[in-house]
């Protein structure tokens, strides 16, 4: 069933996002926020283009203490930005290495009211500036305000999703499940990881995904040792275990979950590891309630894995936030301690090393609601699926 979910967002949604950010700005005592990355520019403007894949041109969105964002962008993007709710659009002919928009950005920031004398930028954790460092340093000398980090504030705003955002993630999860459900009908020993993943990606595109930028695969005799590489031209053999993890996209929002299969047969040790990670998602789901923390989720899942003989976890966390990016804050770790609130979309991703060189990872997508958690992905089977 192809999606009929409406694309994009209403102006009211963008007004709500700007208002939340401006409330944070008052708390942080900043007069404006400078945004430079694709997810942040898109989140606050609605400007959605594949042109970000070109590293040549910088793009800027300035959110003042009051009113709508101001776009400072290359002329090539003017008509696209004009289709968003943003109406103050300043442009220049880019690329222009001697002054690639910096003087315009400085002029806009200097023209804004200076109540606090500070400009926020994403300088900290899980953030970056999509502009040359030399240009940023120059900008700090041209603007008569201090630049301060607001990355955590932006993360806090984005990690609580609106109803519309949740429905977009729900839909791409549905599409992803369709792709996964078809794999046992064609995957067989003798095929390569790449061949299986290619068909998997095609099936998701046919079902309504816009793109499938993240499809990894790992396989090996009775287990795999990596969950971030591949797919490769390795031929699947009888007795192999295969994991495929994907981040598919529709209308700018990601799914992110995986599935495991054995071909022909699997050892009892591998089957038990699968059951352990499945049970860990159950415990993580039950812990994912408003008022609890990401560390509560982690501890609930790790307790199960440890009780089932986990030799370790080389991933570093057992899940994370999800939305406009494949991975977002927060992280499910022993020390993260982010308080869960309704509207947060999370992955549950318990993983364990259960034998030397063998890992088992299981991942699902959930949303935190007033009454607890809700599955966005359709849960995998409780037992390891064996493809004969």
C-alpha positions as a Markdown table, in Angstrom:
| # | Residue | x | y | z |
|---|---|---|---|---|
| 1 | Unk | 0.0 | 0.0 | 0.0 |
| 2 | Unk | 1.6 | 3.2 | -1.2 |
| 3 | Unk | 1.7 | 6.1 | 1.3 |
| 4 | Unk | -0.9 | 8.9 | 1.1 |
| 5 | Unk | 0.5 | 10.8 | 4.1 |
| 6 | Unk | 0.7 | 14.4 | 3.2 |
| 7 | Unk | 4.2 | 15.8 | 2.7 |
| 8 | Unk | 5.8 | 18.7 | 4.4 |
| 9 | Unk | 4.4 | 20.8 | 7.4 |
| 10 | Unk | 2.0 | 23.6 | 7.9 |
| 11 | Unk | 3.2 | 27.1 | 8.6 |
| 12 | Unk | 1.8 | 26.6 | 12.2 |
| 13 | Unk | 4.3 | 23.8 | 12.7 |
| 14 | Unk | 7.2 | 26.1 | 11.8 |
| 15 | Unk | 5.8 | 28.9 | 13.9 |
| 16 | Unk | 5.7 | 26.5 | 16.9 |
| 17 | Unk | 9.3 | 25.5 | 16.3 |
| 18 | Unk | 10.5 | 29.1 | 16.1 |
| 19 | Unk | 8.6 | 30.0 | 19.3 |
| 20 | Unk | 10.2 | 27.1 | 21.2 |
| 21 | Unk | 13.6 | 28.2 | 20.0 |
| 22 | Unk | 13.0 | 31.8 | 20.9 |
| 23 | Unk | 11.9 | 30.8 | 24.4 |
| 24 | Unk | 15.2 | 28.9 | 24.8 |
| 25 | Unk | 17.0 | 32.0 | 23.5 |
| 26 | Unk | 15.6 | 34.1 | 26.3 |
| 27 | Unk | 16.7 | 31.5 | 28.8 |
| 28 | Unk | 20.2 | 31.3 | 27.3 |
| 29 | Unk | 20.4 | 35.1 | 26.9 |
| 30 | Unk | 21.2 | 35.1 | 23.2 |
| 31 | Unk | 19.9 | 37.6 | 20.6 |
| 32 | Unk | 19.9 | 35.3 | 17.6 |
| 33 | Unk | 20.9 | 31.7 | 16.6 |
| 34 | Unk | 23.0 | 31.0 | 13.5 |
| 35 | Unk | 22.1 | 27.7 | 11.8 |
| 36 | Unk | 24.3 | 26.2 | 9.2 |
| 37 | Unk | 23.6 | 22.4 | 8.9 |
| 38 | Unk | 21.0 | 20.7 | 6.6 |
| 39 | Unk | 18.9 | 19.2 | 9.4 |
| 40 | Unk | 18.7 | 22.4 | 11.4 |
| 41 | Unk | 18.1 | 24.7 | 8.4 |
| 42 | Unk | 15.4 | 22.3 | 7.2 |
| 43 | Unk | 13.8 | 21.9 | 10.7 |
| 44 | Unk | 13.3 | 25.7 | 11.1 |
| 45 | Unk | 12.6 | 26.6 | 7.5 |
| 46 | Unk | 11.2 | 23.7 | 5.6 |
| 47 | Unk | 14.0 | 24.1 | 2.9 |
| 48 | Unk | 14.4 | 20.5 | 1.7 |
| 49 | Unk | 16.8 | 19.8 | -1.2 |
| 50 | Unk | 19.4 | 17.2 | -2.2 |
| 51 | Unk | 21.8 | 20.0 | -3.1 |
| 52 | Unk | 23.4 | 19.8 | 0.4 |
| 53 | Unk | 25.4 | 16.9 | -1.1 |
| 54 | Unk | 27.5 | 19.5 | -2.9 |
| 55 | Unk | 30.1 | 20.8 | -0.4 |
| 56 | Unk | 30.9 | 23.9 | -2.4 |
| 57 | Unk | 28.4 | 26.4 | -1.0 |
| 58 | Unk | 27.6 | 27.3 | 2.6 |
| 59 | Unk | 24.0 | 28.0 | 3.7 |
| 60 | Unk | 22.8 | 30.1 | 6.6 |
| 61 | Unk | 19.6 | 30.5 | 8.5 |
| 62 | Unk | 19.4 | 33.2 | 11.3 |
| 63 | Unk | 16.7 | 32.9 | 13.9 |
| 64 | Unk | 16.2 | 36.3 | 15.6 |
| 65 | Unk | 14.8 | 36.8 | 19.1 |
| 66 | Unk | 11.5 | 37.7 | 17.6 |
| 67 | Unk | 9.8 | 37.0 | 14.2 |
| 68 | Unk | 10.6 | 34.6 | 11.4 |
| 69 | Unk | 13.9 | 33.2 | 10.3 |
| 70 | Unk | 16.2 | 35.1 | 7.9 |
| 71 | Unk | 17.8 | 33.1 | 5.1 |
| 72 | Unk | 21.3 | 34.0 | 3.8 |
| 73 | Unk | 21.8 | 31.6 | 1.0 |
| 74 | Unk | 23.4 | 31.2 | -2.5 |
| 75 | Unk | 21.3 | 32.6 | -5.3 |
| 76 | Unk | 20.9 | 29.1 | -6.7 |
| 77 | Unk | 18.6 | 28.3 | -3.8 |
| 78 | Unk | 16.5 | 31.4 | -3.8 |
| 79 | Unk | 13.4 | 30.0 | -5.6 |
| 80 | Unk | 13.5 | 26.9 | -3.4 |
| 81 | Unk | 13.6 | 28.9 | -0.2 |
| 82 | Unk | 10.9 | 31.2 | -1.5 |
| 83 | Unk | 8.6 | 28.1 | -1.4 |
| 84 | Unk | 9.0 | 27.9 | 2.4 |
| 85 | Unk | 7.4 | 30.0 | 5.1 |
| 86 | Unk | 10.6 | 32.2 | 5.1 |
| 87 | Unk | 10.1 | 35.5 | 3.3 |
| 88 | Unk | 13.3 | 37.4 | 4.2 |
| 89 | Unk | 15.9 | 35.9 | 1.8 |
| 90 | Unk | 19.3 | 37.4 | 1.3 |
| 91 | Unk | 21.5 | 36.0 | -1.5 |
| 92 | Unk | 24.9 | 36.2 | -3.1 |
| 93 | Unk | 26.5 | 34.6 | -6.2 |
| 94 | Unk | 28.2 | 31.6 | -4.7 |
| 95 | Unk | 30.8 | 30.2 | -4.8 |
| 96 | Unk | 32.8 | 33.4 | -4.0 |
| 97 | Unk | 35.7 | 32.2 | -1.8 |
| 98 | Unk | 36.8 | 35.7 | -0.8 |
| 99 | Unk | 33.4 | 36.4 | 0.8 |
| 100 | Unk | 31.0 | 33.4 | 0.6 |
| 101 | Unk | 28.1 | 35.1 | 2.3 |
| 102 | Unk | 30.1 | 36.1 | 5.5 |
| 103 | Unk | 29.6 | 39.8 | 5.1 |
| 104 | Unk | 25.9 | 39.4 | 4.6 |
| 105 | Unk | 25.6 | 37.2 | 7.7 |
| 106 | Unk | 27.6 | 39.7 | 9.7 |
| 107 | Unk | 25.4 | 42.5 | 8.5 |
| 108 | Unk | 22.2 | 40.7 | 9.4 |
| 109 | Unk | 23.5 | 39.8 | 12.9 |
| 110 | Unk | 24.8 | 43.3 | 13.6 |
| 111 | Unk | 21.4 | 44.8 | 12.5 |
| 112 | Unk | 19.4 | 42.8 | 15.1 |
| 113 | Unk | 18.6 | 44.2 | 18.5 |
| 114 | Unk | 21.4 | 43.6 | 21.0 |
| 115 | Unk | 19.7 | 42.9 | 24.3 |
| 116 | Unk | 22.3 | 40.4 | 25.5 |
| 117 | Unk | 25.2 | 40.9 | 23.0 |
| 118 | Unk | 25.4 | 37.1 | 22.2 |
| 119 | Unk | 24.8 | 34.9 | 19.2 |
| 120 | Unk | 24.1 | 31.2 | 19.5 |
| 121 | Unk | 25.7 | 28.7 | 17.2 |
| 122 | Unk | 26.0 | 24.9 | 17.2 |
| 123 | Unk | 29.5 | 24.5 | 18.5 |
| 124 | Unk | 29.2 | 21.6 | 20.9 |
| 125 | Unk | 28.1 | 18.0 | 21.3 |
| 126 | Unk | 26.9 | 16.1 | 18.2 |
| 127 | Unk | 27.0 | 19.3 | 16.2 |
| 128 | Unk | 29.2 | 21.0 | 13.7 |
| 129 | Unk | 29.4 | 24.1 | 11.6 |
| 130 | Unk | 29.0 | 23.5 | 7.9 |
| 131 | Unk | 31.3 | 26.3 | 6.9 |
| 132 | Unk | 35.1 | 26.7 | 6.7 |
| 133 | Unk | 36.6 | 27.3 | 10.1 |
| 134 | Unk | 38.5 | 30.3 | 8.7 |
| 135 | Unk | 35.1 | 31.9 | 7.7 |
| 136 | Unk | 33.6 | 31.3 | 11.1 |
| 137 | Unk | 36.6 | 32.9 | 12.8 |
| 138 | Unk | 36.3 | 35.8 | 10.4 |
| 139 | Unk | 32.6 | 36.1 | 11.2 |
| 140 | Unk | 33.4 | 36.3 | 15.0 |
| 141 | Unk | 35.5 | 39.4 | 14.3 |
| 142 | Unk | 32.9 | 41.1 | 12.0 |
| 143 | Unk | 30.0 | 40.7 | 14.4 |
| 144 | Unk | 29.8 | 42.9 | 17.5 |
| 145 | Unk | 28.4 | 40.1 | 19.6 |
| 146 | Unk | 29.9 | 37.1 | 21.5 |
| 147 | Unk | 29.4 | 33.6 | 19.9 |
| 148 | Unk | 28.2 | 30.9 | 22.3 |
| 149 | Unk | 27.3 | 27.3 | 22.0 |
| 150 | Unk | 23.5 | 26.4 | 21.8 |
| 151 | Unk | 23.9 | 22.9 | 20.5 |
| 152 | Unk | 22.2 | 21.2 | 23.5 |
| 153 | Unk | 19.2 | 23.7 | 23.3 |
| 154 | Unk | 18.7 | 22.8 | 19.6 |
| 155 | Unk | 18.9 | 19.1 | 20.4 |
| 156 | Unk | 16.4 | 19.5 | 23.2 |
| 157 | Unk | 13.9 | 21.2 | 20.9 |
| 158 | Unk | 14.3 | 18.7 | 18.1 |
| 159 | Unk | 14.1 | 15.6 | 20.3 |
| 160 | Unk | 10.5 | 16.1 | 21.2 |
| 161 | Unk | 8.5 | 15.4 | 18.0 |
| 162 | Unk | 5.2 | 16.8 | 17.0 |
| 163 | Unk | 2.2 | 14.6 | 16.0 |
| 164 | Unk | 3.0 | 15.2 | 12.3 |
| 165 | Unk | 6.7 | 14.2 | 12.8 |
| 166 | Unk | 5.7 | 11.0 | 14.6 |
| 167 | Unk | 3.4 | 10.1 | 11.8 |
| 168 | Unk | 6.2 | 10.6 | 9.3 |
| 169 | Unk | 8.5 | 8.2 | 11.2 |
| 170 | Unk | 5.6 | 5.8 | 11.7 |
| 171 | Unk | 5.1 | 5.7 | 7.9 |
| 172 | Unk | 8.8 | 5.1 | 7.0 |
| 173 | Unk | 8.9 | 2.4 | 9.6 |
| 174 | Unk | 5.9 | 0.7 | 7.9 |
| 175 | Unk | 7.7 | 1.0 | 4.6 |
| 176 | Unk | 10.8 | -0.5 | 6.1 |
| 177 | Unk | 8.9 | -3.4 | 7.6 |
| 178 | Unk | 7.5 | -4.2 | 4.2 |
| 179 | Unk | 11.0 | -4.5 | 2.8 |
| 180 | Unk | 12.2 | -6.7 | 5.6 |
| 181 | Unk | 9.1 | -8.9 | 5.4 |
| 182 | Unk | 9.9 | -9.7 | 1.7 |
| 183 | Unk | 13.5 | -10.8 | 2.3 |
| 184 | Unk | 12.7 | -14.5 | 3.2 |
| 185 | Unk | 10.8 | -14.8 | -0.1 |
| 186 | Unk | 14.0 | -14.3 | -2.2 |
| 187 | Unk | 17.1 | -14.4 | 0.0 |
| 188 | Unk | 18.9 | -17.7 | -0.2 |
| 189 | Unk | 22.4 | -19.3 | 0.1 |
| 190 | Unk | 24.4 | -18.5 | -3.0 |
| 191 | Unk | 23.4 | -14.8 | -3.1 |
| 192 | Unk | 25.7 | -12.1 | -2.0 |
| 193 | Unk | 25.1 | -9.6 | 0.8 |
| 194 | Unk | 25.0 | -6.9 | -1.9 |
| 195 | Unk | 22.4 | -8.7 | -4.0 |
| 196 | Unk | 20.1 | -9.2 | -1.1 |
| 197 | Unk | 20.4 | -5.6 | 0.1 |
| 198 | Unk | 19.9 | -4.3 | -3.5 |
| 199 | Unk | 16.5 | -6.0 | -3.7 |
| 200 | Unk | 15.7 | -4.9 | -0.2 |
| 201 | Unk | 16.3 | -1.3 | -1.1 |
| 202 | Unk | 14.3 | -1.6 | -4.3 |
| 203 | Unk | 11.3 | -3.0 | -2.4 |
| 204 | Unk | 11.4 | -0.1 | 0.1 |
| 205 | Unk | 11.6 | 2.4 | -2.8 |
| 206 | Unk | 8.6 | 0.7 | -4.5 |
| 207 | Unk | 6.6 | 0.9 | -1.3 |
| 208 | Unk | 7.2 | 4.6 | -1.0 |
| 209 | Unk | 10.6 | 5.4 | 0.5 |
| 210 | Unk | 12.3 | 8.4 | -1.1 |
| 211 | Unk | 15.8 | 7.0 | -0.5 |
| 212 | Unk | 17.6 | 4.3 | 1.4 |
| 213 | Unk | 20.9 | 6.0 | 2.3 |
| 214 | Unk | 21.9 | 3.6 | 5.0 |
| 215 | Unk | 21.8 | -0.2 | 4.3 |
| 216 | Unk | 24.5 | -2.2 | 6.0 |
| 217 | Unk | 24.9 | -6.0 | 6.1 |
| 218 | Unk | 27.1 | -8.4 | 8.0 |
| 219 | Unk | 27.3 | -12.1 | 7.8 |
| 220 | Unk | 29.4 | -15.1 | 8.8 |
| 221 | Unk | 29.2 | -18.7 | 9.9 |
| 222 | Unk | 26.8 | -18.9 | 12.8 |
| 223 | Unk | 27.4 | -15.2 | 13.5 |
| 224 | Unk | 28.8 | -11.8 | 12.4 |
| 225 | Unk | 31.5 | -9.6 | 13.8 |
| 226 | Unk | 30.5 | -6.1 | 12.5 |
| 227 | Unk | 27.3 | -4.1 | 12.3 |
| 228 | Unk | 28.5 | -1.0 | 10.4 |
| 229 | Unk | 30.2 | -2.4 | 7.3 |
| 230 | Unk | 29.0 | -3.8 | 4.0 |
| 231 | Unk | 27.1 | -4.9 | 2.2 |
| 232 | Unk | 29.9 | -6.8 | 0.4 |
| 233 | Unk | 30.2 | -9.4 | -2.3 |
| 234 | Unk | 30.5 | -12.1 | 0.3 |
| 235 | Unk | 28.4 | -15.1 | -0.8 |
| 236 | Unk | 25.9 | -16.3 | 1.8 |
| 237 | Unk | 26.5 | -20.0 | 2.7 |
| 238 | Unk | 24.5 | -22.6 | 4.5 |
| 239 | Unk | 25.0 | -22.0 | 8.3 |
| 240 | Unk | 25.5 | -18.2 | 7.9 |
| 241 | Unk | 23.8 | -15.6 | 10.0 |
| 242 | Unk | 22.9 | -12.3 | 8.3 |
| 243 | Unk | 22.1 | -9.0 | 9.8 |
| 244 | Unk | 20.7 | -6.1 | 7.7 |
| 245 | Unk | 20.4 | -2.7 | 9.4 |
| 246 | Unk | 18.7 | 0.2 | 7.5 |
| 247 | Unk | 17.9 | 3.8 | 7.7 |
| 248 | Unk | 15.3 | 4.6 | 5.1 |
| 249 | Unk | 13.8 | 8.0 | 4.4 |
| 250 | Unk | 10.5 | 9.4 | 3.5 |
| 251 | Unk | 9.8 | 13.1 | 3.5 |
| 252 | Unk | 13.0 | 13.8 | 5.3 |
| 253 | Unk | 12.4 | 11.4 | 8.3 |
| 254 | Unk | 14.2 | 8.2 | 9.1 |
| 255 | Unk | 13.5 | 4.7 | 10.2 |
| 256 | Unk | 16.4 | 2.8 | 11.8 |
| 257 | Unk | 16.1 | -0.8 | 12.7 |
| 258 | Unk | 17.5 | -4.2 | 11.8 |
| 259 | Unk | 16.6 | -7.8 | 11.3 |
| 260 | Unk | 18.6 | -11.1 | 11.6 |
| 261 | Unk | 18.3 | -14.4 | 9.7 |
| 262 | Unk | 20.1 | -17.7 | 9.7 |
| 263 | Unk | 20.4 | -19.8 | 6.5 |
| 264 | Unk | 19.8 | -23.5 | 6.7 |
| 265 | Unk | 20.5 | -23.8 | 10.4 |
| 266 | Unk | 21.9 | -22.1 | 13.5 |
| 267 | Unk | 23.6 | -23.2 | 16.7 |
| 268 | Unk | 21.7 | -23.2 | 20.0 |
| 269 | Unk | 24.2 | -20.6 | 21.2 |
| 270 | Unk | 23.2 | -18.2 | 18.4 |
| 271 | Unk | 19.5 | -18.8 | 18.9 |
| 272 | Unk | 19.9 | -18.1 | 22.6 |
| 273 | Unk | 21.7 | -14.8 | 21.8 |
| 274 | Unk | 18.9 | -13.8 | 19.6 |
| 275 | Unk | 16.3 | -14.6 | 22.3 |
| 276 | Unk | 18.3 | -12.5 | 24.8 |
| 277 | Unk | 18.4 | -9.4 | 22.6 |
| 278 | Unk | 14.7 | -9.9 | 21.8 |
| 279 | Unk | 13.9 | -10.1 | 25.5 |
| 280 | Unk | 16.1 | -7.1 | 26.1 |
| 281 | Unk | 14.0 | -5.0 | 23.8 |
| 282 | Unk | 10.9 | -6.1 | 25.7 |
| 283 | Unk | 12.5 | -4.9 | 29.0 |
| 284 | Unk | 13.7 | -1.6 | 27.3 |
| 285 | Unk | 10.2 | -1.0 | 26.0 |
| 286 | Unk | 8.7 | -1.4 | 29.5 |
| 287 | Unk | 11.3 | 1.0 | 30.9 |
| 288 | Unk | 10.6 | 3.6 | 28.3 |
| 289 | Unk | 8.0 | 5.6 | 30.2 |
| 290 | Unk | 7.7 | 9.3 | 30.9 |
| 291 | Unk | 9.7 | 10.3 | 33.9 |
| 292 | Unk | 12.2 | 7.5 | 33.5 |
| 293 | Unk | 15.5 | 8.1 | 31.8 |
| 294 | Unk | 17.6 | 6.8 | 28.9 |
| 295 | Unk | 19.8 | 5.2 | 31.5 |
| 296 | Unk | 16.8 | 3.3 | 32.9 |
| 297 | Unk | 16.2 | 1.9 | 29.4 |
| 298 | Unk | 19.9 | 1.0 | 29.2 |
| 299 | Unk | 20.0 | -0.7 | 32.5 |
| 300 | Unk | 16.8 | -2.7 | 31.8 |
| 301 | Unk | 18.3 | -4.0 | 28.6 |
| 302 | Unk | 21.8 | -4.6 | 29.8 |
| 303 | Unk | 20.6 | -6.6 | 32.8 |
| 304 | Unk | 19.0 | -9.1 | 30.4 |
| 305 | Unk | 22.1 | -9.3 | 28.2 |
| 306 | Unk | 24.5 | -9.7 | 31.1 |
| 307 | Unk | 22.3 | -12.4 | 32.6 |
| 308 | Unk | 22.5 | -14.2 | 29.3 |
| 309 | Unk | 26.3 | -14.3 | 29.1 |
| 310 | Unk | 27.1 | -11.1 | 27.2 |
| 311 | Unk | 30.9 | -10.9 | 26.9 |
| 312 | Unk | 30.6 | -7.2 | 26.2 |
| 313 | Unk | 29.0 | -4.5 | 24.0 |
| 314 | Unk | 31.3 | -2.9 | 21.5 |
| 315 | Unk | 28.6 | -0.4 | 20.3 |
| 316 | Unk | 28.9 | 1.9 | 23.3 |
| 317 | Unk | 25.1 | 2.5 | 23.7 |
| 318 | Unk | 21.9 | 0.5 | 23.4 |
| 319 | Unk | 19.9 | 2.9 | 21.2 |
| 320 | Unk | 19.4 | 6.6 | 20.5 |
| 321 | Unk | 17.1 | 9.3 | 19.3 |
| 322 | Unk | 15.7 | 9.2 | 15.8 |
| 323 | Unk | 13.9 | 11.6 | 13.4 |
| 324 | Unk | 15.2 | 14.1 | 10.9 |
| 325 | Unk | 18.6 | 12.4 | 11.3 |
| 326 | Unk | 19.4 | 8.7 | 11.4 |
| 327 | Unk | 20.8 | 9.1 | 14.9 |
| 328 | Unk | 19.9 | 12.0 | 17.2 |
| 329 | Unk | 20.4 | 12.7 | 20.9 |
| 330 | Unk | 19.9 | 11.3 | 23.4 |
| 331 | Unk | 21.8 | 8.0 | 23.8 |
| 332 | Unk | 20.7 | 5.0 | 25.9 |
| 333 | Unk | 23.8 | 4.7 | 28.0 |
| 334 | Unk | 24.6 | 4.0 | 31.7 |
| 335 | Unk | 25.3 | 7.7 | 32.3 |
| 336 | Unk | 23.2 | 9.7 | 29.8 |
| 337 | Unk | 20.2 | 10.1 | 32.2 |
| 338 | Unk | 18.1 | 12.1 | 29.8 |
| 339 | Unk | 14.5 | 12.3 | 31.2 |
| 340 | Unk | 12.0 | 10.7 | 28.9 |
| 341 | Unk | 9.0 | 12.9 | 27.8 |
| 342 | Unk | 6.1 | 12.2 | 25.5 |
| 343 | Unk | 7.0 | 12.8 | 21.8 |
| 344 | Unk | 10.5 | 11.5 | 22.0 |
| 345 | Unk | 11.2 | 8.9 | 19.3 |
| 346 | Unk | 13.9 | 6.4 | 20.3 |
| 347 | Unk | 15.5 | 3.2 | 19.1 |
| 348 | Unk | 16.0 | 0.2 | 21.3 |
| 349 | Unk | 19.2 | -1.4 | 20.2 |
| 350 | Unk | 20.5 | -4.1 | 22.6 |
| 351 | Unk | 23.6 | -5.7 | 21.3 |
| 352 | Unk | 26.0 | -8.3 | 22.8 |
| 353 | Unk | 29.2 | -10.1 | 22.0 |
| 354 | Unk | 28.1 | -13.7 | 22.8 |
| 355 | Unk | 31.2 | -15.5 | 21.6 |
| 356 | Unk | 34.6 | -14.4 | 20.3 |
| 357 | Unk | 34.1 | -12.6 | 17.0 |
| 358 | Unk | 30.3 | -13.1 | 17.2 |
| 359 | Unk | 27.7 | -10.4 | 17.9 |
| 360 | Unk | 24.0 | -10.2 | 18.0 |
| 361 | Unk | 22.2 | -6.9 | 17.7 |
| 362 | Unk | 18.5 | -6.3 | 17.7 |
| 363 | Unk | 16.9 | -2.9 | 17.0 |
| 364 | Unk | 13.3 | -1.5 | 17.0 |
| 365 | Unk | 11.8 | 2.0 | 16.9 |
| 366 | Unk | 9.4 | 3.4 | 19.5 |
| 367 | Unk | 7.8 | 6.6 | 20.6 |
| 368 | Unk | 7.3 | 7.8 | 24.1 |
| 369 | Unk | 3.6 | 8.6 | 24.9 |
| 370 | Unk | 1.8 | 9.8 | 28.0 |
| 371 | Unk | 1.1 | 6.2 | 28.9 |
| 372 | Unk | 4.4 | 4.6 | 28.1 |
| 373 | Unk | 6.0 | 3.5 | 24.9 |
| 374 | Unk | 4.4 | 2.6 | 21.5 |
| 375 | Unk | 6.0 | 0.5 | 18.8 |
| 376 | Unk | 6.7 | 2.3 | 15.5 |
| 377 | Unk | 8.4 | -0.6 | 13.8 |
| 378 | Unk | 6.6 | -3.9 | 13.7 |
| 379 | Unk | 8.5 | -6.2 | 16.1 |
| 380 | Unk | 10.7 | -8.9 | 14.8 |
| 381 | Unk | 9.9 | -12.6 | 15.4 |
| 382 | Unk | 10.7 | -13.8 | 18.9 |
| 383 | Unk | 12.8 | -16.6 | 17.5 |
| 384 | Unk | 15.6 | -16.4 | 15.0 |
| 385 | Unk | 14.1 | -16.9 | 11.5 |
| 386 | Unk | 15.9 | -19.6 | 9.6 |
| 387 | Unk | 15.7 | -19.5 | 5.8 |
| 388 | Unk | 15.7 | -23.0 | 4.4 |
